[in-house]
């Protein structure tokens, strides 16, 4: 089980993590939360639920390349450049789509990252001084972890400027002294976790 998720009877998944692995995943999830940004103020939805329901998000894509990868334009295809008029229409459609969906997308990604942090904190508290433990997730928690692992890999992949499979192949050949090596190792390790977690969720 070390380093890989395995299915639990009745649904869910389990993986053995040592203290270093717990610390790495938690740190990355916290960084992701900070990048996504805070949600609505505490109690704001209770005070005016309609305002929260009809609140609009941004219409322009974010400047940060990681956020651009996490929240891409809905109506653009870089592999098929549109005509000037078509590009203008794509921008308009993307802006409209972003305005009404990005807040919810951010909330979902925020909730997934928080679920990861909370489950790791609970695991650390239960296994204090033991050097690691087996993380057991329900089916719902597994889905949240899967979403968070995907977002973490997208974020790291963006920082590493990975755009296709050929870029990924090059990562395996980086020399140990390359300053990107730790980030590459995290990217590949998270990919393995994600792949085995997907396997536990398949019927």
Secondary structure, 3 states (H helix, E strand, C coil): CECCCEECCCCCEEEEEEHHHHHHHHHHHHHHHHHHCCCCCCCHHHHCHHHHHCCCCCCCCCCCHHHHHHCCCCCCCCCCCCCHHHHHHHHHHHHHHHHHHHHHHHHHHHHHHHHHHHHHHHHHHHCCCCCEEEEEECHHHHHHHHHHHHHHHHHHHHHCCCCCHHHHHHHCCCCCCCCCHHHHHHHHHHHHHHHHHHHHHCC
